[in-house]
């Protein structure tokens, strides 16, 4: 019996240690993920800031760039009749 008691005690200690390590790993992972999220947010803010600065700079220059041109398409020409497709009247 005394040996069994020692074995049980060792098992309990081992389980306790494993649980502690597992918990430690979990905390470490959560800290890493929080850091990564904060870094991503920081990067987004920096990009937004750069974009804003760039837009302000372009605005100050007076918009010297290529003007945007929109082209309007005219009516399409009627399709010639084909033997498969008889002429459709509107």
Protein Blocks (a to p, Z undefined) as FASTA:
>chain_A
ZZmmmmmmmmmmmmmmmmmmmmmmmmmmmmmmmmmmmmmmmmmmmmmmmmmmmmmmmmmn
oopacddddddddddddddddfklccddZZ
